[in-house]
Amino acid sequence: MDEKIIASVSGGKDSTAMCLHLQELDLPFRPVFMDTGWETAETYRYLREYLPERIGEITWLRSEVELTPELESVALDFERRLGGYSSMVRLTLKKAMFPSRLRRWCTEYLKTQPMRDFMRELDDDYINAVGIRAAESKSRSKLDEWEFMEYFDCDVWRPLIRWSEQDVIDIHTRHGIRPNPGYLTGATRVGCWPCIYAAKKELHHFSKDTERLQVLEDLEKVVGDLAEQKAVEKGTSLKERGHTRPAWFVNPFPTRDPVTGKRSGDCWPIRKVVEWARTKHGGRQFEMFLPPERERGCMRWGLCETHGE
């Protein structure tokens, strides 16, 4: 191919602005999207029906997850409701657990690995351009515009690193490009719906999507049953191991062991989480949603939009 730049796109405002910026610089590039199967329907429409006419054909990558016949049937039922193949749902069923701050396999298996494998199959050296801005978080503000990533075996370029949000808005306006519809309905980010790092305000917005809320509630029940079954097969139970049934979010107000200081890892079911998100008091973010300074997941790789500190 002629393009020497692989542009990571998410359907969000920053990655779109980056592609428009590359066009203004007259630099050929190939847009690539890592599909988790856990985005909003409006984001998928934006990526399939709107953006390609503006930034060029988008290459879609995803992780293929093999399941037992029994779990395959369960996955297909969820995928009919979601509208397509979902690596996120499949891997959650296979692991009988949800991703978390400490076990953030969603980034590793669903985003960085597919991109790494794609880059390794290319016949030449390429640059991976990502739409990261320093103004978004403390950790991003410490990133350089250029960095060699051994994992991908290529240079990563952050052409928007010094841009402001207004710069992003301006380039959309200059090219007559409308943003992802999610921003226009109150979303502050686009990507996994919901993301494990969702803030209280974002969860309040998520609670309005009753269809996805029901999907997640049903998925929590299935995964909880699978986790219970695995524990029994090991001759124990979740309760005996000091665990609650797995859920998408952990308790935002965890207790700590008086001796070790270790935080409890009990989970809140999604219905309880969204009820809390609708309250007016105690409005701090979930403690688990504040990524550490050493963050190396979606935020660092620029494969999705995630809030920093």
Stockholm file with secondary structure:
# STOCKHOLM 1.0

chainA/1-309         MDEKIIASVSGGKDSTAMCLHLQELDLPFRPVFMDTGWETAETYRYLREYLPERIGEITWLRSEVELTPELESVALDFERRLGGYSSMVRLTLKKAMFPSRLRRWCTEYLKTQPMRDFMRELDDDYINAVGIRAAESKSRSKLDEWEFMEYFDCDVWRPLIRWSEQDVIDIHTRHGIRPNPGYLTGATRVGCWPCIYAAKKELHHFSKDTERLQVLEDLEKVVGDLAEQKAVEKGTSLKERGHTRPAWFVNPFPTRDPVTGKRSGDCWPIRKVVEWARTKHGGRQFEMFLPPERERGCMRWGLCETHGE
#=GR chainA/1-309 SS CCCCEEEEECSSHHHHHHHHHHHHTTCCCEEEEECCSCSCHHHHHIIIIITHHHHCCCEEECCCCCCCHHHHHHHHHHHHHHTSCCHHHHHHHHHTSCCCSSSCHHHIIIIIHHHHHHHHHSSSCCEEECCCCGGGCHHHHTCCSEEEETTTTEEEECTTTTCCHHHHHHHHHHTTCCCCHHHHTTCSCCSSSSCTTCCHHHHHHHTTCHHHHHHHHHHHHHHHHHHHHHHHHTTCCTTTTTCCCCCSEECSSCCBCTTTCCBCCCEECHHHHHHHHTCSSSCCCCGGGSCCTTCCSHHHHTSSCCCCC
#=GC SS_cons         CCCCEEEEECSSHHHHHHHHHHHHTTCCCEEEEECCSCSCHHHHHIIIIITHHHHCCCEEECCCCCCCHHHHHHHHHHHHHHTSCCHHHHHHHHHTSCCCSSSCHHHIIIIIHHHHHHHHHSSSCCEEECCCCGGGCHHHHTCCSEEEETTTTEEEECTTTTCCHHHHHHHHHHTTCCCCHHHHTTCSCCSSSSCTTCCHHHHHHHTTCHHHHHHHHHHHHHHHHHHHHHHHHTTCCTTTTTCCCCCSEECSSCCBCTTTCCBCCCEECHHHHHHHHTCSSSCCCCGGGSCCTTCCSHHHHTSSCCCCC
//
